[in-house]
């Protein structure tokens, strides 16, 4: 990770992601790409979105780049238009972070920009050519300045929905579905897509666009989705669909009110992919997927490769790749080379037929998982890091193998495993546990908490 870019763009509080930073980032991106084609920019509903957008656009245009604002739009729609127009896309969002946070994600021809590009941008920010907002020494002649303009996003959203309809073949539209769009921009797309596909039993909660996120926190975890869970049960709905703030992530609630784990959904999709779309049939999985995922992909003759968490985007353009999966972040190459939070939910509706969702998903969760995150203070980080580095020797009688692709993943002799890593976007340490039973995961997490002196029950992640 770089000085500013983490595992998913630039993200932070308003003190860090300030108007001045937005201006400098705009100049740095403009100087990195030097495009003849217009760039597209969008934002979610966060209060600071417009201010940061206009600062970025000013910085970008000052180095002779033309940029088009498409307003309030989910990230997958911004990815879609950057792919269609074969150009750069800028999304202003902090995804599932709190409403006081904001950030920037860069997309090139659909997919999120890779580390090499992010490093180039960071080098530009640090260079003397990217001064503070008082930039008279670097100012171009007025006739060389680029332009900024605004267009209505509705035609772009409609074209995105048309693409979804073209790719899907949903035979049963009689499901009752409850949608929770987190008071943010997914509400501009998901309900309309379902209605256009023929679903008429749609119930919505947290629909009003509101920058304070009054309905629930933006991250679609079980603890944050209690309102959706209650509504699915009370309405006897077939399932619930939830999004994060910018719509590139999703969560599914079954008819019993249970949150289907992100790893279970990956296992399901791996068993229902169209493996005929590419000769080599390459699947990229991150180290926090379950061991079942590789087994299912192998069963279909796929070649499984491992990607770093948050870096699947480095592999989207490799020949033969058909699917890239990280819990909560799925890329279906049949649709496009971006993470999409609506298409997988619709693919699920396409695949489940007349069976109950809970009965189908039982087949794909033989291994139990537990994912928890704990906030740490900066003064504790070094001590936590030191302990983790010594864990293999401290647990030498229990550890069978250690993998260092993302943080440290310990495979234990009792066939359980734990991946321990620091978040790339927030001051959190995360534990991804997998074993044969829920009780084994709970016991292992309790042991880790005790040895690391971590407080509280942790947050779902």
Phi, psi and omega in degrees: 000150183268192179291323181245321183277129175258211182285347178213072177078199178260134184208144177173189179284170180297333177296326181268313180266076188263170175303320178297317178296318179302319179296313181295321178296319178302315177297317182296317178294316179300318180287332179289319187265321180047060188271147170273327179282153175295148172262148179251140181226143180214171178211162170270197192274000185304144185304321183277000185300310182296316181299313179294324180297312183292326176293316177298313181300322179295314178297317180296312182293333182293343176251029169077035175249134176271135187221137184244124179272122178254015170075212181282118187205139174296155181303316180300329178289321175297318176300315181302312184290328177291332176286313181299318183272358175059048188212194182270142175231141179238123177248126178260109184194157168245022174055246184263006179290168180299162186297337178283349178270159171204176182184186182227137170240138181251132180236138177237114180052044176104305185277153178294139184300149183275177184298324182298319178293316179301322178294320177299317180296316179298320178298323177294318179300320182284345185284160180291345179282349178247084182278187172292181187298339175275090193243034186302327181291342182249006189287135179276165171298145184305327183286349180262356183284140178285181183240155172239141181213167181236138173230155180292125181284348187301316178298324179293316178299318179297321178292323176296314179297321177299322177296317178301315181296323180294326184273344186253151176227073182273114184273326183252110179249024183267004179294145169267122187236133173254131184244134176236106185258016169060030180056032186221188193298339174304335180293345177278353186230305191303310180300321181291322178296316180297318179295321180292332178281351176109002178282128180239002176252068184246125176245143185233141170230159181052050186269330185292132177290120185210119186292350178267357180053059186291335185287317182189162170300156191289331183286127185276070177259168182302317182293334179270349186252024181297326177296318178294317180301314179298320182290321178300316181292312184293330181267000185051044181282161179280331177190165173238145178238128178236150177239164166274187188297322184254002169083013176263359176236160182211162173220151183236132174253129180279179187293344178269357181089017179263137172285123176282127183296150181298326180288325176296318178298320177299316179300318178298311183295324177298331180275351183237014178289154170271095185283358182275353187283349178215146184293316186276337175053062181266133178238129175257128177235147176270167187289352177263008168284162180280163177296335178297329184301312180296323180297317180294316179297319178300321180302327180268008178077020180277152174266116185264129176234155183255134177244154173292149178299132180081001185234020174303330183299342179293344190243003188295333184261009178287140180300137175088352180285131180241342185202137176230128188228129168225139180313124181078357181225102185242138176239115175259110182294342176295335178266307183176180187261034181234158173288130184230133180261354179257316183304314179299321179297321178288324175299324178297314178299327178293328192263339192278344177063222184260358180283156177289148183296320182297319181293326178291315186288339177303330182290341190246017179226047178294323175267138183265143181234155175215126183235118182225145178236144179233132177285137178236156174272156183300326181290337179272344188300316182297319179294318178297315181299317180298317180298315182298319180297331181267001188296323182297326177280324178294327181252029188304330180282350182249334188276131177261323183203149177231131177243137185246029180295314179227107185061227178227130176245122182256122173263121185262160185291341177274013177074012172264169179211158175216129173258128180239124181209156174272138178300146177270359183230345184217159178282071182225146168255135187242142177238125176244108185252146178217133177201188181283334184222156176298322183294325177295319178296316181298318180295318180293319179296320178300319179296315180296316179301315182296314184287336179261000181057043180271139183260155174081177182273352181085167179250143174298146179210000000 
